Amino acid sequence: MGILSGLFRSRDAPKDSTAGSAYRFFMGGSSSGKQVNERSAMQMTAVYSCVRILSEAVAGLPLHLYRYTNGGSKEKAIDHPLYFVLHDEPNPEMTSFVFRETLMTHLLLWGNAYAQIIRNGKGEVVALYPLMPNRMTVDRDDKGQLYYEYQTSTNEAKTTKGGTVRLKSSDVLHVPGLGFDGLVGYSPIAMAKNAIGLAIAAEEYGSKFYANGAAPSGVLEHPGTLKDPSKVRDSWTQTFGGSGNAHKIAVLEEGMKYTPISISPNEAQFLETRKFQINEIARIFRVPPHMVGDLEKSSFSNIEQQSLEFVKYTLEPWLVRWEQSLARVLISPSDKSQYFIKFNVDGLLRGDYQSRMSGYATARQNGWMSANDIRELENLDRIPAEDGGDLYLINGNMTKLADAGIFAASGKENNSDEEVLELEKQDGDESGDAGADTGEDAVSERHHRRGKLV
């Protein structure tokens, strides 16, 4: 059992296989014959674009630590030490943008993002340092507690000696991607290695095609017998091979002729294959094709909607993973009921200028946004409170539902016209104005208030 015990480790981070399946990712081999790993995949423009789009989107969003106030609202916890770590500098060597961009890149390529948590004597988080996912192992001890083992390298720093560092789960920020056990995510590159391998093979085919002078391979035929065929072949390749020798005029002697035998790139659907693989890779990361340069299915009428769908269905699940993973290990259990971490996506959800102004007008007229609320969203200076910047206004022709039957409740429908006039004088300004009316119009108005048809 000593030999076999290492083969059956549950709840672990497998290096070459996924738990519960026969899927293998050994040495990055794919069905196309190309080696696929995290670094070679990034040489594909479609993979690089998808990773860059998602990592920069997550890194560019404002990240704040909030606290609940006594009134039930929320406010930014600027005075909390964790706010500076998340919003400004996770460590003295990185900005918040670079830190989140790096971890998001790890998450998209390896399926996991790790960072070491540094705390002071009070237990407060003072720094976060990224860790490479390919050197991290997640396992359980004899008591079933999770721990992390990180393989250090002398390449990271001159003062670092190669070895294994064991970290407690409370000292590691771990953002897992999609996985099978809920603890460790699996690399999207490994899962889609065949699709990415096909894209790499198609790109290499195109490069070789132009390297050979953009001319298909063929056969050199000679009517006689050649003493050294390899010499003729090498001379032909040297003279007419390569993109620099494309379209040169060949002079054939002694009855020699050239016969092409390869199919053309058009017949092989080379361009269609490359285009389809771009959409295939975009589908892996759930990135709209127009964001990686494919505008075939996009138009002026739907591209804005596609961008909003990117925020809702692509970016939001990643943000939730980040928010919950950050809150789980960075906020102490006693503070979780008071503090929470949130990305601000309002900037990405903003429509065009006309749509924003129309929405602001509706909010302003219905009383749930003030002028300063709107100006803050548009990054404009606030209007002083004495000038009405914080006022919430509503249209004057609207009233509460409870006040709709105020005249019926007062019994005015059973009174005569003169009695209604007397009651209206006692009701206030509005009733006083109605009482000032005379003649047929006033009688009609009073009948209308009493619910009668006139």
Secondary structure, DSSP 8 states (H G I E B T S, - for coil): -TTGGGG--TT---SSB-TTS--B-STT--TTS----HHHHTTSHHHHHHHHHHHHHHHHS-EEEEEE-TTS-EEE-TTSHHHHHHHT-SBTTB-HHHHHHHHHHHHHHHSEEEEEEEE-TTS-EEEEEEE-GGGEEEEE-TTS-EEEEEEE-TTT-TT--SEEEEEEGGGEEEEE-S-SSSSS---HHHHTHHHHHHHHHHHHHHHHHHHTTT---EEEE-SS--S-HHHHHHHHHHHH-SGGGTT------TT-EEEE-S--TTTTTHHHHHHHHHHHHHHHHT--GGGGT--TT--TTTHHHHHHHIIIIIIHHHHHHHHHHHHHHHS-TTTTTTEEEEE--TTTT---HHHHHHHHHHHHHTTS--HHHHHHHTT-----GGGTTT-----TT---GGGTTHHHHTTGGGS-HHHHHHHHHHH-HHHHHHHH--HHHHHHHHHHHTT---
